[in-house]
Amino acid sequence: MLIAFEGLDQSGKETQARLLAARLVGEGRRVTTVSFPDYATPIGTELHRALHGDRAYGPDVIQMLMIANRYEWKPAIVKAIEEGQVVVADRYRASSVAYGEAQGLDPEWLFETQKYLPPPALTIMIDIAPSTAVARKQSNRDRFEQDLAMLERVRVSYRRQAAAPGWASIDGERPIEAVAADVAKCVESRLRPGMPG
């Protein structure tokens, strides 16, 4: 299965994805971790330039690059799932919907363009306030991370998406350990459907 972490930058997604992966490996499961955007790929390299001021692409082109970056990873994700691994993703499909919608793009179009990517079995939103995101990262912010009003719109989109089945919303304003405990409960209930979750 695929488990995706979503939320604003500095919400703790990366940390929680890493902790979950380690927990699952400790339980004897095979795990593949992915993080988007992946700047190491050819499309990711172009994306890095765009997000750090070297390109003047519009929001639609930026999101097309983000989505293409995920499609670069599609064969590896599909293979891992077919082999029975758990794929843990730091950002996935919902990121393009949230950030694109916050910039005026059609969320249905953003979702539709990603329909051939493997769907997540569980999407975990680590929810924090935009002011928290900014306070946690004072320097070297990309163009998305610098716009507080846009981050608020991103959060609104994430919260709207999180009302759908297959999502869990977790308060990311708390200590790492408390968030990790809630993540573990959500994942356990998904991995073992008979358990209360």
Phi and psi in degrees as GROMACS dihedral restraints (atoms count N, CA, C in turn):
[ dihedral_restraints ]
;  ai    aj    ak    al  type     phi  dphi    fc
    3     4     5     6     1  -116.7    20    10
    4     5     6     7     1   128.8    20    10
    6     7     8     9     1  -116.8    20    10
    7     8     9    10     1   122.8    20    10
    9    10    11    12     1  -110.3    20    10
   10    11    12    13     1   138.2    20    10
   12    13    14    15     1  -103.6    20    10
   13    14    15    16     1   133.0    20    10
   15    16    17    18     1  -131.6    20    10
   16    17    18    19     1   164.7    20    10
   18    19    20    21     1   144.3    20    10
   19    20    21    22     1   175.0    20    10
   21    22    23    24     1   -65.2    20    10
   22    23    24    25     1   158.5    20    10
   24    25    26    27     1   -58.4    20    10
   25    26    27    28     1   144.1    20    10
   27    28    29    30     1    73.1    20    10
   28    29    30    31     1    13.1    20    10
   30    31    32    33     1   -78.2    20    10
   31    32    33    34     1   -14.4    20    10
   33    34    35    36     1   102.0    20    10
   34    35    36    37     1    11.5    20    10
   36    37    38    39     1   -55.7    20    10
   37    38    39    40     1   -50.2    20    10
   39    40    41    42     1   -60.8    20    10
   40    41    42    43     1   -45.5    20    10
   42    43    44    45     1   -61.8    20    10
   43    44    45    46     1   -46.1    20    10
   45    46    47    48     1   -68.3    20    10
   46    47    48    49     1   -35.9    20    10
   48    49    50    51     1   -63.6    20    10
   49    50    51    52     1   -41.7    20    10
   51    52    53    54     1   -66.4    20    10
   52    53    54    55     1   -43.1    20    10
   54    55    56    57     1   -64.5    20    10
   55    56    57    58     1   -41.1    20    10
   57    58    59    60     1   -64.7    20    10
   58    59    60    61     1   -45.0    20    10
   60    61    62    63     1   -58.3    20    10
   61    62    63    64     1   -44.3    20    10
   63    64    65    66     1   -63.8    20    10
   64    65    66    67     1   -40.2    20    10
   66    67    68    69     1   -62.7    20    10
   67    68    69    70     1   -45.2    20    10
   69    70    71    72     1   -65.6    20    10
   70    71    72    73     1   -40.7    20    10
   72    73    74    75     1   -62.4    20    10
   73    74    75    76     1   -40.4    20    10
   75    76    77    78     1   -62.2    20    10
   76    77    78    79     1   -25.8    20    10
   78    79    80    81     1   -87.4    20    10
   79    80    81    82     1     2.0    20    10
   81    82    83    84     1    92.2    20    10
   82    83    84    85     1    10.0    20    10
   84    85    86    87     1   -89.6    20    10
   85    86    87    88     1   152.1    20    10
   87    88    89    90     1   -90.4    20    10
   88    89    90    91     1   133.7    20    10
   90    91    92    93     1  -132.3    20    10
   91    92    93    94     1   137.9    20    10
   93    94    95    96     1  -116.6    20    10
   94    95    96    97     1   132.3    20    10
   96    97    98    99     1  -110.5    20    10
   97    98    99   100     1   140.2    20    10
   99   100   101   102     1  -134.1    20    10
  100   101   102   103     1   151.6    20    10
  102   103   104   105     1  -137.1    20    10
  103   104   105   106     1   129.3    20    10
  105   106   107   108     1  -118.3    20    10
  106   107   108   109     1   143.9    20    10
  108   109   110   111     1   -71.2    20    10
  109   110   111   112     1   148.3    20    10
  111   112   113   114     1   -98.8    20    10
  112   113   114   115     1   101.7    20    10
  114   115   116   117     1   -73.1    20    10
  115   116   117   118     1    -6.9    20    10
  117   118   119   120     1   -81.7    20    10
  118   119   120   121     1   -15.2    20    10
  120   121   122   123     1   -85.3    20    10
  121   122   123   124     1   166.5    20    10
  123   124   125   126     1   -57.8    20    10
  124   125   126   127     1   -45.8    20    10
  126   127   128   129     1   -69.8    20    10
  127   128   129   130     1   -36.9    20    10
  129   130   131   132     1   -61.2    20    10
  130   131   132   133     1   -35.9    20    10
  132   133   134   135     1   -62.0    20    10
  133   134   135   136     1   -43.8    20    10
  135   136   137   138     1   -65.5    20    10
  136   137   138   139     1   -38.6    20    10
  138   139   140   141     1   -62.2    20    10
  139   140   141   142     1   -41.5    20    10
  141   142   143   144     1   -60.6    20    10
  142   143   144   145     1   -43.2    20    10
  144   145   146   147     1   -60.3    20    10
  145   146   147   148     1   -42.8    20    10
  147   148   149   150     1   -64.9    20    10
  148   149   150   151     1   -41.6    20    10
  150   151   152   153     1   -77.1    20    10
  151   152   153   154     1   -15.9    20    10
  153   154   155   156     1  -114.0    20    10
  154   155   156   157     1    25.0    20    10
  156   157   158   159     1    89.9    20    10
  157   158   159   160     1     3.9    20    10
  159   160   161   162     1   -91.6    20    10
  160   161   162   163     1    -5.7    20    10
  162   163   164   165     1  -135.1    20    10
  163   164   165   166     1   153.1    20    10
  165   166   167   168     1  -114.8    20    10
  166   167   168   169     1    47.1    20    10
  168   169   170   171     1   -73.1    20    10
  169   170   171   172     1   150.8    20    10
  171   172   173   174     1   -78.6    20    10
  172   173   174   175     1   171.2    20    10
  174   175   176   177     1   -57.3    20    10
  175   176   177   178     1   -35.8    20    10
  177   178   179   180     1   -66.5    20    10
  178   179   180   181     1   -42.0    20    10
  180   181   182   183     1   -67.4    20    10
  181   182   183   184     1   -40.9    20    10
  183   184   185   186     1   -57.1    20    10
  184   185   186   187     1   -48.2    20    10
  186   187   188   189     1   -69.2    20    10
  187   188   189   190     1   -33.0    20    10
  189   190   191   192     1   -63.0    20    10
  190   191   192   193     1   -39.1    20    10
  192   193   194   195     1   -66.2    20    10
  193   194   195   196     1   -42.4    20    10
  195   196   197   198     1   -57.9    20    10
  196   197   198   199     1   -45.4    20    10
  198   199   200   201     1   -68.4    20    10
  199   200   201   202     1   -43.0    20    10
  201   202   203   204     1   -60.9    20    10
  202   203   204   205     1   -35.2    20    10
  204   205   206   207     1   -60.2    20    10
  205   206   207   208     1   -37.5    20    10
  207   208   209   210     1   -71.4    20    10
  208   209   210   211     1   -38.5    20    10
  210   211   212   213     1   -64.7    20    10
  211   212   213   214     1   -29.1    20    10
  213   214   215   216     1   -58.0    20    10
  214   215   216   217     1   -34.4    20    10
  216   217   218   219     1   -88.2    20    10
  217   218   219   220     1    -9.7    20    10
  219   220   221   222     1   -53.0    20    10
  220   221   222   223     1   -48.3    20    10
  222   223   224   225     1   -57.4    20    10
  223   224   225   226     1   -41.5    20    10
  225   226   227   228     1   -68.2    20    10
  226   227   228   229     1   -38.4    20    10
  228   229   230   231     1   -66.6    20    10
  229   230   231   232     1   -45.8    20    10
  231   232   233   234     1   -60.0    20    10
  232   233   234   235     1   -45.4    20    10
  234   235   236   237     1   -60.4    20    10
  235   236   237   238     1   -45.1    20    10
  237   238   239   240     1   -61.5    20    10
  238   239   240   241     1   -43.9    20    10
  240   241   242   243     1   -64.5    20    10
  241   242   243   244     1   -42.8    20    10
  243   244   245   246     1   -63.2    20    10
  244   245   246   247     1   -28.7    20    10
  246   247   248   249     1   -82.7    20    10
  247   248   249   250     1     0.4    20    10
  249   250   251   252     1    86.7    20    10
  250   251   252   253     1    14.3    20    10
  252   253   254   255     1   -82.9    20    10
  253   254   255   256     1   160.8    20    10
  255   256   257   258     1   -97.0    20    10
  256   257   258   259     1   124.3    20    10
  258   259   260   261     1   -97.9    20    10
  259   260   261   262     1   123.9    20    10
  261   262   263   264     1  -110.3    20    10
  262   263   264   265     1   117.2    20    10
  264   265   266   267     1  -110.7    20    10
  265   266   267   268     1   128.9    20    10
  267   268   269   270     1   -91.0    20    10
  268   269   270   271     1    99.8    20    10
  270   271   272   273     1    77.2    20    10
  271   272   273   274     1   143.8    20    10
  273   274   275   276     1  -157.2    20    10
  274   275   276   277     1  -139.0    20    10
  276   277   278   279     1   -60.5    20    10
  277   278   279   280     1   -40.5    20    10
  279   280   281   282     1   -64.4    20    10
  280   281   282   283     1   -22.2    20    10
  282   283   284   285     1   -62.6    20    10
  283   284   285   286     1   -43.9    20    10
  285   286   287   288     1   -66.2    20    10
  286   287   288   289     1   -37.4    20    10
  288   289   290   291     1   -63.3    20    10
  289   290   291   292     1   -46.7    20    10
  291   292   293   294     1   -66.8    20    10
  292   293   294   295     1   -51.0    20    10
  294   295   296   297     1   -72.9    20    10
  295   296   297   298     1   -36.3    20    10
  297   298   299   300     1   -67.5    20    10
  298   299   300   301     1   -45.2    20    10
  300   301   302   303     1   -60.9    20    10
  301   302   303   304     1   -37.8    20    10
  303   304   305   306     1   -64.5    20    10
  304   305   306   307     1   -19.9    20    10
  306   307   308   309     1  -106.2    20    10
  307   308   309   310     1    15.6    20    10
  309   310   311   312     1    92.0    20    10
  310   311   312   313     1     6.2    20    10
  312   313   314   315     1   -82.4    20    10
  313   314   315   316     1   158.7    20    10
  315   316   317   318     1   -75.7    20    10
  316   317   318   319     1   116.2    20    10
  318   319   320   321     1   -62.4    20    10
  319   320   321   322     1   -32.7    20    10
  321   322   323   324     1   -65.4    20    10
  322   323   324   325     1   -40.7    20    10
  324   325   326   327     1   -62.9    20    10
  325   326   327   328     1   -43.8    20    10
  327   328   329   330     1   -63.7    20    10
  328   329   330   331     1   -36.7    20    10
  330   331   332   333     1   -70.7    20    10
  331   332   333   334     1   -43.3    20    10
  333   334   335   336     1   -62.2    20    10
  334   335   336   337     1   -39.4    20    10
  336   337   338   339     1   -66.3    20    10
  337   338   339   340     1   -13.7    20    10
  339   340   341   342     1  -109.1    20    10
  340   341   342   343     1     9.9    20    10
  342   343   344   345     1   -67.8    20    10
  343   344   345   346     1   -16.8    20    10
  345   346   347   348     1   -94.0    20    10
  346   347   348   349     1     4.1    20    10
  348   349   350   351     1   -82.7    20    10
  349   350   351   352     1   147.8    20    10
  351   352   353   354     1   -56.6    20    10
  352   353   354   355     1   129.2    20    10
  354   355   356   357     1   -75.0    20    10
  355   356   357   358     1   144.4    20    10
  357   358   359   360     1   -71.2    20    10
  358   359   360   361     1   141.8    20    10
  360   361   362   363     1   -75.8    20    10
  361   362   363   364     1   -27.9    20    10
  363   364   365   366     1  -149.6    20    10
  364   365   366   367     1   131.6    20    10
  366   367   368   369     1  -116.4    20    10
  367   368   369   370     1   123.3    20    10
  369   370   371   372     1  -108.2    20    10
  370   371   372   373     1   116.2    20    10
  372   373   374   375     1   -93.9    20    10
  373   374   375   376     1   121.1    20    10
  375   376   377   378     1   -92.6    20    10
  376   377   378   379     1   107.4    20    10
  378   379   380   381     1   -94.7    20    10
  379   380   381   382     1   121.1    20    10
  381   382   383   384     1  -135.2    20    10
  382   383   384   385     1   161.3    20    10
  384   385   386   387     1   -75.5    20    10
  385   386   387   388     1   147.5    20    10
  387   388   389   390     1   -53.9    20    10
  388   389   390   391     1   -37.6    20    10
  390   391   392   393     1   -63.0    20    10
  391   392   393   394     1   -33.2    20    10
  393   394   395   396     1   -66.6    20    10
  394   395   396   397     1   -43.0    20    10
  396   397   398   399     1   -58.3    20    10
  397   398   399   400     1   -45.1    20    10
  399   400   401   402     1   -67.2    20    10
  400   401   402   403     1   -41.7    20    10
  402   403   404   405     1   -64.1    20    10
  403   404   405   406     1   -32.4    20    10
  405   406   407   408     1   -78.0    20    10
  406   407   408   409     1   -18.7    20    10
  408   409   410   411     1  -135.1    20    10
  409   410   411   412     1   100.5    20    10
  411   412   413   414     1   -86.8    20    10
  412   413   414   415     1   -24.8    20    10
  414   415   416   417     1  -132.8    20    10
  415   416   417   418     1   167.4    20    10
  417   418   419   420     1    55.8    20    10
  418   419   420   421     1    39.3    20    10
  420   421   422   423     1   -85.8    20    10
  421   422   423   424     1   139.6    20    10
  423   424   425   426     1   -78.2    20    10
  424   425   426   427     1  -179.1    20    10
  426   427   428   429     1   -67.2    20    10
  427   428   429   430     1   -27.5    20    10
  429   430   431   432     1   -71.8    20    10
  430   431   432   433     1   -38.1    20    10
  432   433   434   435     1   -72.3    20    10
  433   434   435   436     1   -13.1    20    10
  435   436   437   438     1   -92.6    20    10
  436   437   438   439     1   -10.1    20    10
  438   439   440   441     1  -106.7    20    10
  439   440   441   442     1    97.5    20    10
  441   442   443   444     1   -62.8    20    10
  442   443   444   445     1   -41.4    20    10
  444   445   446   447     1   -64.2    20    10
  445   446   447   448     1   -38.4    20    10
  447   448   449   450     1   -68.0    20    10
  448   449   450   451     1   -39.3    20    10
  450   451   452   453     1   -60.2    20    10
  451   452   453   454     1   -35.3    20    10
  453   454   455   456     1   -64.9    20    10
  454   455   456   457     1   -40.8    20    10
  456   457   458   459     1   -66.8    20    10
  457   458   459   460     1   -35.9    20    10
  459   460   461   462     1   -61.4    20    10
  460   461   462   463     1   -45.2    20    10
  462   463   464   465     1   -61.4    20    10
  463   464   465   466     1   -40.9    20    10
  465   466   467   468     1   -60.3    20    10
  466   467   468   469     1   -43.2    20    10
  468   469   470   471     1   -64.4    20    10
  469   470   471   472     1   -45.4    20    10
  471   472   473   474     1   -58.1    20    10
  472   473   474   475     1   -44.4    20    10
  474   475   476   477     1   -65.2    20    10
  475   476   477   478     1   -35.8    20    10
  477   478   479   480     1   -65.5    20    10
  478   479   480   481     1   -45.9    20    10
  480   481   482   483     1   -63.2    20    10
  481   482   483   484     1   -36.0    20    10
  483   484   485   486     1   -69.3    20    10
  484   485   486   487     1    -8.5    20    10
  486   487   488   489     1   -77.9    20    10
  487   488   489   490     1   -10.4    20    10
  489   490   491   492     1   -79.9    20    10
  490   491   492   493     1   157.6    20    10
  492   493   494   495     1   -59.9    20    10
  493   494   495   496     1   149.8    20    10
  495   496   497   498     1    87.5    20    10
  496   497   498   499     1     5.6    20    10
  498   499   500   501     1  -113.5    20    10
  499   500   501   502     1   152.4    20    10
  501   502   503   504     1  -134.5    20    10
  502   503   504   505     1   135.2    20    10
  504   505   506   507     1  -110.3    20    10
  505   506   507   508     1   126.4    20    10
  507   508   509   510     1  -124.8    20    10
  508   509   510   511     1   135.2    20    10
  510   511   512   513     1   -69.1    20    10
  511   512   513   514     1   111.8    20    10
  513   514   515   516     1   -91.8    20    10
  514   515   516   517     1     6.2    20    10
  516   517   518   519     1   -81.2    20    10
  517   518   519   520     1    -5.7    20    10
  519   520   521   522     1   -94.4    20    10
  520   521   522   523     1   173.0    20    10
  522   523   524   525     1   -58.6    20    10
  523   524   525   526     1   152.3    20    10
  525   526   527   528     1   -52.4    20    10
  526   527   528   529     1   -42.5    20    10
  528   529   530   531     1   -64.3    20    10
  529   530   531   532     1   -39.2    20    10
  531   532   533   534     1   -67.1    20    10
  532   533   534   535     1   -40.8    20    10
  534   535   536   537     1   -64.8    20    10
  535   536   537   538     1   -44.4    20    10
  537   538   539   540     1   -60.8    20    10
  538   539   540   541     1   -37.4    20    10
  540   541   542   543     1   -63.5    20    10
  541   542   543   544     1   -41.6    20    10
  543   544   545   546     1   -68.2    20    10
  544   545   546   547     1   -38.9    20    10
  546   547   548   549     1   -59.7    20    10
  547   548   549   550     1   -45.8    20    10
  549   550   551   552     1   -59.1    20    10
  550   551   552   553     1   -41.5    20    10
  552   553   554   555     1   -63.0    20    10
  553   554   555   556     1   -45.0    20    10
  555   556   557   558     1   -60.7    20    10
  556   557   558   559     1   -44.4    20    10
  558   559   560   561     1   -70.3    20    10
  559   560   561   562     1   -40.6    20    10
  561   562   563   564     1   -58.8    20    10
  562   563   564   565     1   -42.8    20    10
  564   565   566   567     1   -66.7    20    10
  565   566   567   568     1   -27.7    20    10
  567   568   569   570     1   -79.7    20    10
  568   569   570   571     1   -40.6    20    10
  570   571   572   573     1   -72.9    20    10
  571   572   573   574     1   -30.4    20    10
  573   574   575   576     1  -126.3    20    10
  574   575   576   577     1    83.5    20    10
  576   577   578   579     1   -54.6    20    10
  577   578   579   580     1   -23.4    20    10
  579   580   581   582     1   -75.2    20    10
  580   581   582   583     1   -14.5    20    10
  582   583   584   585     1   -79.8    20    10
  583   584   585   586     1   148.4    20    10
  585   586   587   588     1   -67.3    20    10
  586   587   588   589     1   139.7    20    10
